[in-house]
Amino acid sequence: MITITITETSVLIPKSQTEIIIEALKYYRSQFGKFNSCPTESESYKIYDIMQLEALMSYDIRVDVSEEEVENFSVTNGIDFPTYV
């Protein structure tokens, strides 16, 4: 019998960073509205999804990353894996 264990790292995104995401989503939505006064059906769904994401950012956001993803994070993303104190 072979057992494969994948260890995950769980990271709680700090409020200061979720606030940045909220700010970016609000900006994107406002710019989208300025340049597109009559959205298509798919664009309307996108706007709705953006509004849902904005709302979700007011809650604790946790990201689960496998051990392999943590090890390759800087190679894949060009920045170190975040560690929060």
C-alpha positions as CSV (number, residue, x, y, z in Angstrom):
1,M,0.0,0.0,0.0
2,I,1.3,3.4,-0.9
3,T,0.2,6.4,1.1
4,I,0.7,9.9,-0.3
5,T,0.5,12.8,2.1
6,I,0.3,16.3,0.9
7,T,1.0,18.8,3.6
8,E,-0.8,22.1,3.2
9,T,0.1,25.5,4.5
10,S,-2.9,27.6,5.5
11,V,-2.4,31.4,5.3
12,L,-4.9,33.9,6.7
13,I,-4.7,37.0,4.5
14,P,-4.3,40.1,6.7
15,K,-7.1,42.8,6.7
16,S,-4.6,45.3,5.3
17,Q,-4.2,43.2,2.2
18,T,-7.9,42.4,1.8
19,E,-8.6,46.1,1.9
20,I,-6.2,46.6,-1.0
21,I,-8.2,43.9,-2.9
22,I,-11.4,45.7,-2.1
23,E,-10.0,49.0,-3.2
24,A,-8.8,47.5,-6.5
25,L,-12.1,45.8,-7.2
26,K,-14.0,49.0,-6.5
27,Y,-11.7,50.9,-8.8
28,Y,-12.0,48.3,-11.6
29,R,-15.8,48.3,-11.3
30,S,-16.0,52.1,-11.4
31,Q,-13.7,52.2,-14.4
32,F,-15.7,49.5,-16.1
33,G,-18.9,51.5,-15.6
34,K,-17.3,54.7,-17.0
35,F,-16.3,53.1,-20.2
36,N,-19.2,50.6,-20.7
37,S,-22.6,52.1,-20.0
38,C,-24.5,49.2,-21.6
39,P,-22.8,46.0,-20.5
40,T,-23.5,42.7,-22.3
41,E,-25.0,39.8,-20.4
42,S,-21.6,38.2,-19.7
43,E,-20.2,41.6,-18.6
44,S,-23.2,42.0,-16.2
45,Y,-22.3,38.6,-14.7
46,K,-18.7,39.8,-14.3
47,I,-19.8,43.0,-12.5
48,Y,-22.0,40.8,-10.2
49,D,-19.0,38.5,-9.5
50,I,-16.9,41.5,-8.7
51,M,-19.5,42.8,-6.2
52,Q,-19.6,39.4,-4.6
53,L,-15.8,39.3,-4.3
54,E,-15.9,42.8,-2.7
55,A,-18.4,41.5,-0.1
56,L,-16.4,38.4,0.6
57,M,-13.2,40.4,1.3
58,S,-14.9,41.7,4.5
59,Y,-14.6,38.2,6.0
60,D,-11.5,36.3,7.0
61,I,-9.9,35.0,3.8
62,R,-7.7,31.9,4.2
63,V,-5.6,30.4,1.4
64,D,-4.5,26.8,1.4
65,V,-1.3,26.0,-0.4
66,S,0.4,22.7,-0.8
67,E,4.0,22.2,0.4
68,E,5.1,21.9,-3.3
69,E,3.4,25.2,-4.2
70,V,5.1,26.9,-1.2
71,E,8.5,25.5,-2.3
72,N,7.9,26.8,-5.9
73,F,6.2,30.0,-5.0
74,S,9.1,32.4,-5.6
75,V,9.9,30.7,-8.9
76,T,6.3,30.8,-10.1
77,N,5.5,34.3,-8.9
78,G,8.8,36.1,-8.7
79,I,8.3,37.0,-5.1
80,D,8.8,35.2,-1.8
81,F,5.9,33.3,-0.1
82,P,4.3,35.6,2.4
83,T,4.9,34.9,6.1
84,Y,2.7,36.8,8.5
85,V,3.5,37.3,12.2
